């Protein structure tokens, strides 16, 4: 991963970066945060998700590090599935999402976020009128977490459906 990053610095027009299932860990997340600064005007899709039993495992510390790089990108699609974010990582991501409202798709599958993590996440998504896909599968959500999702979704995802009912 470290050897790949210097070559990304010059690609200031890159629109999609797919680094799924590369076992980035915290070190890779730190390096990626620096690269994201160069992509702040072009990157619309970032895939750091896990697939086929291989995960990046950036964890809460890695997500906290990545937030600095994510603030200034025009991202529309973000996949950080299976990265072991837990509650703390979800809270760090929620901070970015409360400011960064251009996302249309977010995948947080398999991160063990728990009720407090989901609560902060859903609160941060209130301003996301363009969000169309929110994947929270495989997070062992309990009834409290489901309550936060159900309370937040009408404001986030179903805004256009409400307009259809009114007409």
C-alpha positions, 0 to 999 in steps of 0.5 A: 500500500505504501508503495502505491500511494506516491503514484496516486499523488499526481492523479488529481483528476481521479474520480473513483478509487477502489481499495477494497479488501487490501488489509490497509489497517491503520497505517494504510488509512493514515497514508490514504488520508494524505492522498485524499487531500490531492483528490479533494476536487475530483474524487466522487467514489471511494471503495474501502469495503471488504469482500470475500473474507478479506477486509481493510480493517482500518478500525476506529483509529483508521476512520478517525485519521481518514476523516481529515481527508474525507472532509474536502472531497466531493464524494457521492459514494462511500463504501467502508463496509467490514472495517471494524469501525465499532461505535467510536469509528461510527462517531468519527464518520458521523462528524464527517457526514454531518458536514459532507452532504453530497453522498448518494450511497453509503455502505457501512455493512458489517462494522459492529456499530451498536446502538450509540454508533447508529444513533450518531450516524443517523443524526448526522444524515438529516441534511443528506437530501440526496442520499439514496442508499444506506447499507447497515446490514450485518451490524447486529442492530438491536431494537434501539438501533432499529428505532434510531434508523426508523426515526432517521430514515423518513427525513433522509431517504423517503423525502421524495416519497412524501412529496408523491403522497402530498400530490 
